[in-house]
Amino acid sequence: MTLFLHLARRAFLTFLGALLAVVVLFVAVEFAEGASLFQGDGALRDALRVYLYRAAAVAGQTAPAAMLLAASLTATGIRRTREYDAMRALGLGPWRVAAPVLGVAFLVAGGMVVFDDLYAAGAAARADEIKASRGKGVAAWSRWQERKTWFRGRDGKRIYELRAAGPGGSFERVTVLELGPGFRLARRLDAARMLPGPEGDWILEDVEERRFLPDGEMLLDRAVRRAYRFDEDPMAFAVRPGWPAQMRRQVLAEQVAVRSRLGLPTSEYQLEWHRKLAYPFAAVPASLLALALALRRGRKGFVTASLIEAVGVSLVFYGMQGLAWSLARSGQLPPGAAAWLPDAVFAVAGLSALRRWR
């Protein structure tokens, strides 16, 4: 137990050091590039919010790689100090090193799943929004950042375009197209905001209503606030705009159910739901493979070798992940299989390699 705790402590402290170094370096570079934006009223508050959001996003993205490096450095450390040679002389195999390190990797992965769900999801987007609000091009940033959601009504007469979700079931920047005979556009509604009203109505604010007559004439009517009734399935308006990566797992599960009922694509949302579990837990098989490389017979070099191996393993993992995701998005691989495939391959490779060094 003493050896287990000793190695677990070393692995955990190394992980914290590696993660902190990456986050601090990234935030420092970000601050150097964007410091000129934070001037005037509320500059300090906004700067703190931006870089805390950035730190959360970077931590969520780099935690598996930091754990991989920590595993390699832990194994390298006990080889450099000859502790591993003493363990082998006592008949202790590589699993006595791997077990505590993998235990730490499991704890790190579980913690990052919770951290991502509570803080990291959408953190980068919130940081970009704050930076854009202090500079120029806010409207351009919003148009680039937003992920629109559109669907056709159940009677086929209306097409809805919802650009952003607001509080209380409302939507921002909404367009509703009403079609007449022959798929001709009969009416178009553009509103800054659409929110639920009484008795199933919808309230459109800052709305422009355009009617297109059969003779080609267009009638324009503007109103600050007007009620409309859209006879659609209530579930239709539960479709949430936004990027799946910025949603929590519970929201993703809800969106999969809603979209399945409406006949909308769900693969990207299913893939992201699985990714939010598979990516943090990639720290476990990646650490296993890093340990196998670090404990191999005849290995030369210490810290430099660990860094090279960690970078190499990370590149292979990200390449495999990108390929699997592409196959899932093209429909050639189920989303769950695509998300977990790199983890499974690395687990098999790590187990096979570590067994050779017993």
Number of C-alpha atoms within 10 A of each C-alpha: 7 7 11 15 12 11 23 23 16 19 27 22 14 20 26 15 14 19 23 16 12 17 21 15 13 15 18 12 11 14 16 9 10 11 12 10 17 17 12 8 8 10 14 12 10 19 20 12 17 24 21 16 23 23 23 20 22 20 21 23 16 17 27 27 24 25 32 33 30 30 38 31 26 26 27 24 17 17 17 13 10 11 13 21 14 13 15 13 10 9 10 14 16 21 17 15 22 24 15 23 30 23 16 24 31 18 14 21 23 14 13 24 19 14 16 24 16 11 15 25 22 21 23 19 18 16 21 16 16 15 19 17 14 17 11 11 11 15 11 10 14 15 12 9 14 15 15 17 16 17 17 17 17 13 8 12 16 21 16 18 18 24 21 19 22 15 8 8 12 20 23 19 20 24 20 19 18 19 16 15 8 6 10 13 18 18 19 18 18 20 23 15 21 27 17 17 14 8 7 13 15 17 19 27 21 15 22 18 16 18 17 17 13 11 6 8 8 12 11 11 10 15 12 11 13 16 14 13 11 12 12 14 11 9 12 17 16 15 20 26 20 18 16 21 18 19 21 19 23 11 15 23 16 15 22 21 14 19 18 13 11 17 9 14 11 17 19 17 23 21 24 25 24 18 22 21 19 22 22 27 24 27 28 27 25 31 30 29 27 30 30 26 23 27 23 15 10 7 12 10 11 16 15 11 17 24 16 12 19 26 15 12 21 19 13 13 19 12 12 17 20 15 13 21 24 14 15 21 15 10 11 12 16 17 25 18 15 25 26 20 17 24 23 15 14 22 19 14 16 21 14 13 19 23 12 11 14 13
